[in-house]
């Protein structure tokens, strides 16, 4: 079992959630139950799955939950790109978040390689 609070990936994922909530406030009100909700759910699932996996008994189980979290990172990235395509979010505001997503993905892959 791992202490998820000490894992840098989880810490970065928490910061990502905060940034995503800030940027998603810009989305139109008519997207509240659509794109905004889906973006926020994808973001929140990342640290949640990391924490859940860390609490599992084996590194194999942990890797499975890291895979799920990584899938949510790709989902989040796609939703944010779509937000830019729809001209809801500027590239200037979006790019730092996309950079964070890619950094977390790199860290996650490296961490998983050490677990197996």
BAKE-953282 format. One record per residue (C-alpha): residue in three letters; x, y, z. Coordinates in steps of 0.05 Angstrom, whole numbers, plus 5000, padded with zeros to 4 digits. Example, Ala and Ser with C-alpha at 12.3 -4.5 7.8 and 13.67 -1.06 7.14 Angstrom:
2
Ala524649105156
Ser527349795143
This chain:
116
Unk500050005000
Unk502550694982
Unk501451365017
Unk498051734959
Unk498952414993
Unk506452344986
Unk506152164912
Unk508052764868
Unk503252544813
Unk497352584861
Unk499653274885
Unk500253524814
Unk493453234797
Unk490353624854
Unk493454264827
Unk490754074759
Unk483654014786
Unk484154704816
Unk486555004749
Unk481054634711
Unk475654894757
Unk478255604748
Unk478355554672
Unk471755194667
Unk468355784702
Unk469156154636
Unk464855664598
Unk457855904579
Unk452255764628
Unk448755334576
Unk454754854581
Unk454054764657
Unk450754074651
Unk454653884589
Unk461854054574
Unk463254404641
Unk460653814681
Unk464453304639
Unk470953694643
Unk470453744719
Unk468653014728
Unk474552794685
Unk479253244725
Unk476853014793
Unk477352274773
Unk484852344762
Unk487152444835
Unk481352024859
Unk483651414819
Unk490851524840
Unk488651524913
Unk484150914904
Unk489750524869
Unk494750714923
Unk490150404974
Unk489849734938
Unk493949154962
Unk498449044903
Unk502649454854
Unk498949094798
Unk492349374824
Unk495550054833
Unk497850044760
Unk490749884738
Unk488050504773
Unk493750924745
Unk491650684676
Unk484550924691
Unk487251594715
Unk491451654652
Unk485251524610
Unk481852094647
Unk487752544631
Unk486952404557
Unk479452524563
Unk480653184599
Unk485653394546
Unk480653254491
Unk475053624525
Unk479454234537
Unk481654234464
Unk474354204444
Unk473054804489
Unk478355174451
Unk475454944384
Unk468755224406
Unk472255874425
Unk470355824498
Unk477555814523
Unk483456174492
Unk489855804474
Unk493656274520
Unk489656024581
Unk489255314556
Unk496555164541
Unk499155174613
Unk493854664632
Unk495454224572
Unk502754264592
Unk500854024662
Unk496853454634
Unk502653224591
Unk507553274650
Unk502952854694
Unk502352334638
Unk509952294632
Unk510752234707
Unk505351704711
Unk508451264657
Unk515251314691
Unk512251144758
Unk508450544730
Unk514850284698
Unk518050284766
Unk512149914798
Unk512249324750
